[in-house]
Amino acid sequence: MDEDVVANIRARIERCRRLAASTTDRQVAAMLLQMAEEGDADLARLEADGGSASQAARPD
């Protein structure tokens, strides 16, 4: 997988977490956190399958 694509996925995951932390709606926050967790799991599977996800820079 292209490193730019992985970096964009990581950015979306982080965006979900930031939005979850900033919303006052508990259901929205839960959905956003679930989306972030699913994204993390998808990337972990890619890394386990030998994809380039482990080579992409993680945004801090």
N, CA, C and O of each residue as an XYZ file, in Angstrom:
240
protein
N       0.853     -1.174      0.000
C       0.000      0.000      0.000
C       0.898      1.235      0.000
O       1.940      1.261      0.654
N       0.487      2.228     -0.724
C       1.234      3.470     -0.850
C       1.339      4.170      0.511
O       0.366      4.235      1.262
N       2.519      4.686      0.814
C       2.739      5.329      2.118
C       1.858      6.551      2.306
O       1.433      6.839      3.425
N       1.572      7.284      1.218
C       0.694      8.452      1.330
C      -0.718      8.038      1.740
O      -1.368      8.728      2.526
N      -1.186      6.920      1.210
C      -2.513      6.432      1.556
C      -2.561      6.066      3.033
O      -3.518      6.407      3.728
N      -1.540      5.379      3.508
C      -1.477      4.985      4.918
C      -1.407      6.224      5.808
O      -2.068      6.281      6.845
N      -0.624      7.196      5.415
C      -0.526      8.433      6.202
C      -1.884      9.139      6.257
O      -2.251      9.692      7.294
N      -2.626      9.123      5.158
C      -3.958      9.731      5.152
C      -4.920      8.967      6.054
O      -5.745      9.577      6.734
N      -4.825      7.647      6.067
C      -5.665      6.843      6.958
C      -5.349      7.184      8.411
O      -6.253      7.366      9.227
N      -4.059      7.269      8.724
C      -3.661      7.625     10.098
C      -4.181      9.016     10.479
O      -4.599      9.231     11.617
N      -4.156      9.951      9.537
C      -4.653     11.299      9.810
C      -6.156     11.270     10.082
O      -6.642     11.979     10.963
N      -6.889     10.457      9.333
C      -8.338     10.346      9.561
C      -8.630      9.722     10.921
O      -9.562     10.134     11.611
N      -7.839      8.738     11.302
C      -8.003      8.115     12.615
C      -7.796      9.154     13.715
O      -8.583      9.233     14.658
N      -6.745      9.940     13.591
C      -6.462     10.966     14.590
C      -7.562     12.028     14.602
O      -7.934     12.517     15.669
N      -8.080     12.384     13.441
C      -9.165     13.361     13.349
C     -10.404     12.842     14.079
O     -11.075     13.600     14.779
N     -10.706     11.562     13.918
C     -11.848     10.969     14.625
C     -11.664     11.099     16.131
O     -12.604     11.442     16.846
N     -10.462     10.827     16.610
C     -10.202     10.924     18.054
C     -10.336     12.359     18.559
O     -10.905     12.598     19.624
N      -9.811     13.311     17.790
C      -9.930     14.720     18.203
C     -11.385     15.167     18.227
O     -11.813     15.849     19.158
N     -12.142     14.785     17.209
C     -13.556     15.151     17.177
C     -14.318     14.503     18.329
O     -15.188     15.129     18.934
N     -13.987     13.245     18.630
C     -14.651     12.555     19.745
C     -14.381     13.278     21.061
O     -15.261     13.374     21.916
N     -13.172     13.779     21.215
C     -12.816     14.482     22.450
C     -13.488     15.848     22.542
O     -13.679     16.376     23.637
N     -13.844     16.419     21.400
C     -14.385     17.776     21.425
C     -15.912     17.838     21.401
O     -16.487     18.893     21.669
N     -16.571     16.738     21.089
C     -18.031     16.781     21.013
C     -18.662     16.556     22.390
O     -18.086     15.909     23.265
N     -19.842     17.104     22.546
C     -20.576     16.894     23.799
C     -21.627     15.794     23.648
O     -22.282     15.422     24.622
N     -21.785     15.281     22.444
C     -22.758     14.221     22.171
C     -22.074     12.868     22.388
O     -21.182     12.484     21.632
N     -22.498     12.165     23.414
C     -21.849     10.887     23.764
C     -21.972      9.837     22.678
O     -21.045      9.055     22.466
N     -23.101      9.807     21.989
C     -23.273      8.817     20.921
C     -22.345      9.110     19.750
O     -21.760      8.192     19.176
N     -22.210     10.366     19.399
C     -21.298     10.754     18.321
C     -19.864     10.422     18.716
O     -19.096      9.894     17.912
N     -19.511     10.734     19.958
C     -18.164     10.437     20.439
C     -17.882      8.942     20.375
O     -16.798      8.531     19.962
N     -18.842      8.134     20.778
C     -18.660      6.680     20.747
C     -18.481      6.179     19.324
O     -17.645      5.312     19.070
N     -19.259      6.718     18.394
C     -19.127      6.304     16.990
C     -17.765      6.701     16.422
O     -17.132      5.923     15.708
N     -17.324      7.906     16.742
C     -16.024      8.364     16.254
C     -14.888      7.517     16.822
O     -13.951      7.170     16.103
N     -14.970      7.188     18.096
C     -13.935      6.339     18.697
C     -13.953      4.932     18.100
O     -12.904      4.315     17.914
N     -15.140      4.434     17.805
C     -15.238      3.125     17.163
C     -14.599      3.165     15.776
O     -13.891      2.236     15.388
N     -14.849      4.236     15.034
C     -14.239      4.382     13.714
C     -12.721      4.407     13.825
O     -12.032      3.793     13.010
N     -12.195      5.110     14.821
C     -10.754      5.178     15.017
C     -10.187      3.802     15.354
O      -9.149      3.406     14.824
N     -10.867      3.080     16.232
C     -10.406      1.740     16.604
C     -10.418      0.796     15.404
O      -9.501     -0.007     15.232
N     -11.454      0.895     14.580
C     -11.535      0.052     13.382
C     -10.417      0.396     12.407
O      -9.844     -0.489     11.773
N     -10.112      1.672     12.290
C      -8.995      2.089     11.434
C      -7.674      1.553     11.943
O      -6.852      1.072     11.163
N      -7.464      1.633     13.251
C      -6.242      1.069     13.844
C      -6.141     -0.430     13.571
O      -5.070     -0.939     13.241
N      -7.264     -1.129     13.710
C      -7.268     -2.573     13.471
C      -6.971     -2.893     12.005
O      -6.247     -3.843     11.706
N      -7.528     -2.100     11.099
C      -7.252     -2.303      9.680
C      -5.768     -2.116      9.374
O      -5.174     -2.908      8.642
N      -5.177     -1.071      9.935
C      -3.750     -0.837      9.707
C      -2.898     -1.940     10.329
O      -1.889     -2.344      9.751
N      -3.297     -2.427     11.495
C      -2.563     -3.520     12.132
C      -2.594     -4.768     11.257
O      -1.591     -5.472     11.137
N      -3.751     -5.042     10.645
C      -3.845     -6.192      9.733
C      -2.941     -6.008      8.528
O      -2.288     -6.955      8.089
N      -2.900     -4.799      7.992
C      -2.009     -4.529      6.862
C      -0.551     -4.752      7.247
O       0.218     -5.334      6.483
N      -0.177     -4.285      8.437
C       1.193     -4.470      8.910
C       1.510     -5.952      9.078
O       2.600     -6.403      8.725
N       0.557     -6.707      9.616
C       0.764     -8.143      9.822
C       0.883     -8.873      8.497
O       1.578     -9.885      8.406
N       0.211     -8.370      7.469
C       0.271     -8.984      6.146
C       1.484     -8.528      5.352
O       1.641     -8.898      4.189
N       2.348     -7.723      5.978
C       3.565     -7.277      5.296
C       3.370     -6.037      4.460
O       4.202     -5.731      3.606
N       2.280     -5.312      4.688
C       2.045     -4.076      3.947
C       2.997     -2.989      4.405
O       3.755     -3.181      5.356
N       2.962     -1.871      3.746
C       3.870     -0.783      4.071
C       3.358      0.097      5.211
O       3.943      1.143      5.493
N       2.289     -0.309      5.858
C       1.720      0.510      6.940
C       2.744      0.751      8.041
O       2.725      1.803      8.681
N       3.632     -0.203      8.269
C       4.632     -0.034      9.331
C       5.723      0.944      8.935
O       6.475      1.420      9.786
N       5.813      1.248      7.638
C       6.852      2.148      7.167
C       6.392      3.596      7.100
O       7.216      4.504      6.990
N       5.093      3.819      7.165
C       4.554      5.171      7.043
C       4.785      5.943      8.335
O       4.707      5.391      9.432
N       5.068      7.217      8.180
C       5.271      8.072      9.349
C       3.946      8.307     10.034
O       2.947      8.611      9.384
N       3.935      8.165     11.359
C       2.727      8.420     12.135
C       2.699      9.899     12.501
O       3.675     10.431     13.028
N       1.573     10.564     12.217
C       1.493     11.987     12.598
C       1.409     12.119     14.105
O       0.665     11.383     14.752
N       2.149     13.032     14.660
C       2.139     13.264     16.118
C       1.401     14.506     16.453
O       1.290     14.860     17.627
